[in-house]
Amino acid sequence: MGIYTTLLRFSFLSTYLQNFLSSSSSLSLKRVCNCILFFIILMSTGDHPKDTVDEMSSSLPPLKCWAAICPKEGQKATQAPAGYITLFSDYFVDGNFRLPTTKFVFDILGYYKFHLSQLHPMGMDRIRHFEFLCQSIGIEPLVDRFRLFYKLHCSLGFYSFMQRSLVKKILLTPLKSFHEWKSEFFFIKSGVISVKMEFRSVEEILPENLDAPVTEIWYQNIKEIPSIQLPERAFVAAKMSLFWRGARHDKPLFVEDKTDVALYVVAYQREKGKMTTL
């Protein structure tokens, strides 16, 4: 990373935090921490070449054009300025969301036809958990495969996913709840999410009857793993984050007792396991 880029990012973060803290009279410590984490994640994606990772969006504007801003006092999540969309900070924390957005997230939005800001953080967690699970064991994450395990659910205008019965369980120890998530949000240039999104009206969701593909190899190989806040290197290894530039020669991997093990094991948070580089 060049010194100019480094200084630009720290300058941007410093300016944002000053504006954020001065614009709100009462802030919880969690919200401030989430704010800092959000922008560290946001700025970590860097200016990557178009072909760095095929599954990542290649049409993002430069960092300076993202123009992320915080809400004014009393401003609601539904009141995004013209040309901006709302992102909730819990997408990035417990939901494991990252920018640029992966093709799988785009495909989910396209199939279910709801706006990203209509997604409950629990739904984001389901999406990213499935994507990480698939990527970590060599299975292509596809919407049709996701639908076998989850059905769309809507509550109070926000969409999420409920696990289906009569199929394999893939989510061990799911997250229980999110607190105050609706009050912790940011606005960001709509062009950062380079896919057309529409707001879906609250309507009846038709049931789907899907049979488990018990004879297919991918279904037999898929596993049940916990949902955790994944370390950044795990995202990079699973092709779900551009935290590192593609020009780096070292690659992230997961080890236990100095022995390489499957990437999905990172979700168990074993005492002797850790992400490292090779």
C-alpha positions in Angstrom: 0.0 0.0 0.0 1.5 3.4 -1.0 2.0 6.1 1.6 -0.4 8.4 -0.2 -3.2 5.8 -0.1 -2.5 5.1 3.6 -2.6 8.8 4.5 -5.7 9.3 2.5 -7.5 6.5 4.3 -6.5 7.7 7.8 -7.4 11.2 6.9 -10.8 10.1 5.7 -11.4 8.0 8.9 -10.3 10.9 11.1 -12.6 13.4 9.3 -15.5 11.0 9.4 -15.2 10.3 13.1 -14.9 14.0 14.0 -18.1 14.7 12.0 -19.9 11.6 13.5 -19.0 12.5 17.1 -19.9 16.1 16.8 -23.3 15.4 15.1 -24.7 13.3 17.9 -25.2 14.4 21.5 -25.7 10.9 23.0 -23.8 7.9 21.6 -23.3 4.5 23.1 -19.8 3.1 23.3 -21.0 0.2 21.1 -22.1 2.5 18.4 -18.8 4.4 18.3 -16.9 1.1 18.2 -19.1 -0.2 15.4 -18.6 3.1 13.5 -14.8 2.6 13.8 -15.0 -1.0 12.8 -17.3 -0.2 9.9 -14.9 2.2 8.3 -11.8 0.1 8.9 -13.6 -2.6 7.0 -14.8 -0.2 4.4 -11.4 1.3 3.7 -9.6 -2.1 3.8 -10.9 -3.2 0.4 -8.4 -1.0 -1.5 -8.1 -0.3 -5.2 -7.9 -3.7 -6.7 -7.4 -4.7 -10.3 -10.6 -5.8 -12.1 -9.6 -9.4 -12.3 -8.3 -9.9 -8.7 -11.2 -12.0 -7.7 -13.8 -13.1 -10.2 -16.7 -13.2 -7.8 -16.2 -9.6 -6.6 -17.9 -6.6 -8.2 -15.6 -5.0 -10.7 -17.5 -1.7 -11.2 -17.0 0.0 -7.9 -16.2 3.7 -7.9 -12.9 4.8 -6.3 -12.8 5.1 -2.5 -13.2 8.9 -2.6 -16.4 8.5 -4.5 -18.0 6.2 -1.9 -18.8 9.3 0.3 -20.1 7.4 3.3 -21.9 9.7 5.7 -23.5 9.4 9.1 -27.2 10.3 9.8 -28.0 13.6 11.3 -29.6 13.7 14.7 -33.2 12.5 14.4 -32.7 11.2 10.8 -34.2 7.7 10.2 -32.8 4.8 8.2 -35.6 5.2 5.7 -34.5 8.8 5.0 -31.4 8.2 3.0 -30.3 11.2 0.9 -30.8 11.2 -2.8 -28.2 8.9 -4.4 -27.5 7.1 -1.2 -28.6 3.8 0.4 -28.8 2.7 4.1 -26.4 0.1 5.5 -26.8 -1.1 9.1 -23.6 -1.5 11.0 -24.6 -5.0 12.3 -24.4 -6.2 8.6 -20.6 -5.8 9.0 -20.3 -7.0 12.6 -22.3 -10.1 13.3 -23.6 -10.3 9.8 -20.0 -10.6 8.3 -20.9 -8.4 5.3 -18.0 -6.9 3.3 -17.5 -4.5 0.5 -17.1 -5.0 -2.5 -20.2 -7.2 -2.5 -19.8 -10.7 -3.8 -21.7 -12.1 -6.7 -23.6 -14.5 -4.4 -25.1 -11.6 -2.4 -26.0 -9.9 -5.7 -27.8 -13.1 -6.8 -29.7 -13.3 -3.5 -30.9 -9.7 -3.9 -31.9 -10.4 -7.5 -33.8 -13.6 -6.8 -35.8 -12.4 -3.8 -36.2 -8.9 -5.2 -35.8 -6.8 -2.0 -33.6 -3.9 -1.3 -30.4 -4.5 0.7 -31.6 -2.0 3.3 -34.7 -4.2 3.8 -32.6 -7.1 5.0 -32.5 -7.9 8.7 -29.0 -8.5 10.1 -30.1 -12.0 10.9 -30.8 -12.6 7.2 -27.4 -11.2 6.3 -25.8 -13.7 8.8 -27.7 -16.6 7.1 -26.5 -15.5 3.7 -22.8 -15.0 4.6 -22.7 -18.1 6.8 -23.9 -20.2 3.8 -21.5 -18.5 1.5 -18.5 -19.1 3.8 -19.5 -22.7 4.4 -19.7 -23.4 0.7 -16.5 -21.6 -0.2 -14.6 -23.1 2.7 -15.3 -26.7 1.5 -15.2 -26.2 -2.2 -18.9 -25.9 -3.0 -20.1 -23.2 -5.3 -22.6 -21.0 -3.4 -25.8 -20.8 -5.5 -29.2 -19.3 -4.8 -30.9 -22.6 -5.6 -28.8 -24.4 -3.1 -29.4 -21.7 -0.5 -33.2 -22.1 -1.0 -33.0 -25.7 -0.1 -32.0 -24.8 3.5 -33.8 -21.5 4.0 -37.2 -19.9 3.3 -37.9 -16.2 3.1 -39.5 -14.6 6.1 -40.7 -11.0 6.6 -41.4 -9.3 10.0 -42.1 -5.6 10.5 -41.0 -4.8 7.0 -37.6 -6.5 7.2 -36.7 -9.7 5.4 -34.8 -12.6 6.8 -34.5 -16.4 6.4 -35.8 -19.3 8.4 -34.3 -22.7 8.3 -36.4 -25.4 6.5 -37.4 -28.6 8.1 -36.6 -32.0 6.5 -33.2 -30.9 5.3 -29.7 -31.1 6.7 -28.9 -28.6 9.4 -26.0 -26.3 8.4 -26.2 -23.6 11.1 -24.9 -24.6 14.5 -25.5 -22.2 17.4 -27.2 -19.5 15.4 -27.2 -15.9 16.6 -30.0 -15.3 19.0 -30.9 -11.6 18.5 -29.7 -8.2 17.6 -30.2 -5.2 19.9 -30.5 -1.6 18.8 -29.5 -2.5 15.3 -32.1 -0.2 13.7 -30.5 2.9 15.2 -27.0 2.0 14.1 -26.7 2.8 10.4 -24.8 4.8 7.7 -25.5 6.1 4.3 -23.3 5.3 1.4 -23.3 6.1 -2.4 -25.8 3.8 -4.1 -23.4 3.0 -6.8 -21.2 1.1 -4.4 -23.8 -1.7 -4.7 -23.6 -2.1 -8.4 -26.8 -3.9 -9.0 -30.3 -2.6 -9.5 -32.4 -2.9 -6.3 -36.1 -2.3 -5.7 -38.0 -2.0 -2.5 -40.2 -5.0 -2.0 -43.6 -4.4 -0.6 -44.7 -6.4 2.5 -46.7 -9.1 1.0 -47.6 -12.8 1.5 -44.7 -15.1 0.9 -45.8 -18.1 -1.0 -44.6 -21.4 0.4 -42.1 -23.5 -1.6 -41.9 -27.3 -1.5 -38.4 -28.3 -2.2 -37.0 -31.8 -1.9 -33.5 -32.4 -0.4 -31.1 -33.6 -3.1 -29.9 -36.5 -1.0 -28.1 -38.2 -3.8 -26.0 -35.2 -4.9 -22.4 -35.1 -3.7 -22.4 -31.5 -2.7 -25.4 -32.0 -0.4 -23.7 -35.0 1.2 -20.5 -33.0 1.8 -22.1 -29.9 3.2 -21.5 -29.5 7.0 -23.0 -27.9 10.1 -20.8 -25.1 11.5 -21.3 -22.3 14.0 -22.0 -18.7 13.0 -19.2 -16.4 14.4 -17.6 -13.1 13.6 -15.1 -14.4 11.2 -11.5 -13.2 11.2 -10.6 -11.1 8.1 -8.1 -13.6 6.8 -10.9 -16.2 6.7 -12.9 -13.9 4.4 -9.9 -13.5 2.1 -9.2 -17.2 2.0 -12.9 -17.8 1.2 -12.9 -15.2 -1.6 -15.4 -13.1 0.3 -13.2 -10.1 1.0 -10.5 -8.0 -0.9 -8.7 -7.1 2.3 -5.4 -7.9 0.6 -4.2 -6.9 -2.8 -4.0 -9.6 -5.3 -0.3 -8.9 -5.9 0.6 -10.3 -2.5 2.3 -13.7 -2.8 1.4 -14.9 0.7 -2.0 -16.6 1.1 -4.1 -17.0 4.2 -4.8 -20.5 5.6 -6.0 -22.0 8.8 -3.7 -24.2 10.9 -3.9 -26.3 14.1 -0.6 -27.3 15.8 1.2 -26.0 12.7 -0.8 -28.3 10.5 -3.1 -27.1 7.7 -6.7 -27.9 8.2 -9.9 -27.2 6.3 -10.9 -23.5 6.4 -14.4 -24.2 7.8 -12.9 -25.3 11.1 -12.1 -21.7 11.9 -15.8 -21.4 12.8 -15.3 -23.7 15.8 -12.8 -21.3 17.4 -10.6 -24.0 18.8 -7.9 -23.0 21.2 -5.0 -24.3 19.1 -6.3 -23.1 15.8 -5.4 -19.8 14.1 -5.4 -18.0 10.7 -1.9 -17.5 9.3 -0.2 -17.0 5.9 1.8 -19.1 3.6 
